[in-house]
């Protein structure tokens, strides 16, 4: 790049719908407020030149360790970054207790589910105030 050439802004794409690896990284940088390759490089503790090469699609294989690190810094799916499959959002994995509750809930018949939910709402109301329909876990302050 020459001195007089303008650098593309982070989040800008070469063309509409650019979804190359570099384009996906730029998109997530913009979504996370990461303004420059140098800023991303600092967050990842990598050389700025490495990030610039990723953004310009000059490197085809960033390596698994760097892919996962990038996914964490950009708070997005590593699969989506690498392949464009799925969505940028990271999958939410429930904790062990949450999974157990979901499994128990799914094993119940509909009338028992409704009774269980009603009991849960009553417990919540007694311990944390009356929940609202839009914010069931909100307590009175």
N, C-alpha and C positions, 0 to 999 in steps of 0.2 A: 504494500500500500504506500503510495507516495505521500509526501507531506501535505500536499494540497487536497488530496482526496478526502471526502467526508467519510467518517466511520458510521456505519449503520447504528441506529439506536438499539439498545437492548429491547427486545420485544418486537422490533421491526422484522419483517420477513422479506426474503428476496422477491417473493411473489405472493399473491393472495393464496392462502391455504398451504403455504410451505410447511410441510410436516416432516422434514428431514430431522435427523437427530438434533442438529444444531438449532433448527426451528423450534422443536419441542423444548429444548433447554431454554432458549430465549423467551418462549411463552411463559414458562414457569418462573423464570427470573423476574419477568415483569409482574407476574401475579404475586410474587413474594416481596416485591420492592427492592430487588437486588439490581442496582443501577449499572453495574459495569462488570466486565470479565475479571477485573482486579478484585472487586468486592467478593465475587464468587470464589476466586482463587484463595483469598484470605480465609474465607469461611471453611474451605476444604483443605487448607494447608497444602496447596499445590502451586506450581509455577503459573503465572498469568498466561504464559505462552501456551501451556497445555490447554487451558480453558478456551483461549482464542482458537486453537486448532479444532477443538470440539465444536465451537460455535460456527466455524467455517467448514465443517464436515471434512476436515483434512485427516482425521483419524477415524478409522472404521470400528476399531475395537478398543473401548475405554477400559476394559477389564472389569471383572465382577466386583472387586473391592471398591473401585472408583464409582461404578454404577450404583452400588448400594449407598455409598457415601453421598453421591449426588442426589439420589432419591431422598435421603434423609434431610439434606440441606434445603432442597426444593420442596419438601413435603409433598411428594407425589409418588405414583406407582413406578417402581423400577421396570416392570414389564412394559408399561406404556412408554417410558423413556426409550427403552431398548428396541421395541418392536412396533409401537403405535397400536398395539392390541389393547382392548379394554378402554378404561377411562383414566384420566390423570389422577383421580382420587385414590388415595391409599385405601386398601380394604380395612374395615374395622374388625378387629378380632376381639370377641368378648373374653372377659376374664373367666376363669374356671367356674366360679360361682354363678356368673351370668349364664354361661352355657348350660350349667346344670338346671337353672331355673327355666330356661327356654325348653330344654328337653322335657322337664316335668310338665310344663304348660302344654306342650304339643301332645303329650300322652293323655291328657285329660279330655273327657267329653265336653261338648259345648256348654251344657248347663253347669258342670262342675267348674269350668273355666270362669264363667260369669260369677259364680259364687266366690271363687278364689280372688278374682279381681276386686269384687266388692269388699271382701275381708281386707285385702291389701290397702284399698282406699281408706277404709275405716281406721286401720292401724296408722297410716300416714297422717290422716287428719288428727288423730289423737296425739301423735308425737310431734308433728311439725306444723300444725295449722291446717287450714282447709285448702286443699289443692284446687287449682282451676283446671278447666278442661284443656286449655292451651299450654299450661305449665303445671303438670301434675305433681311436680316435686317442689314447687315453690312454697316456702314457708312464710307465715306472717312475720312482719318485722315491726 
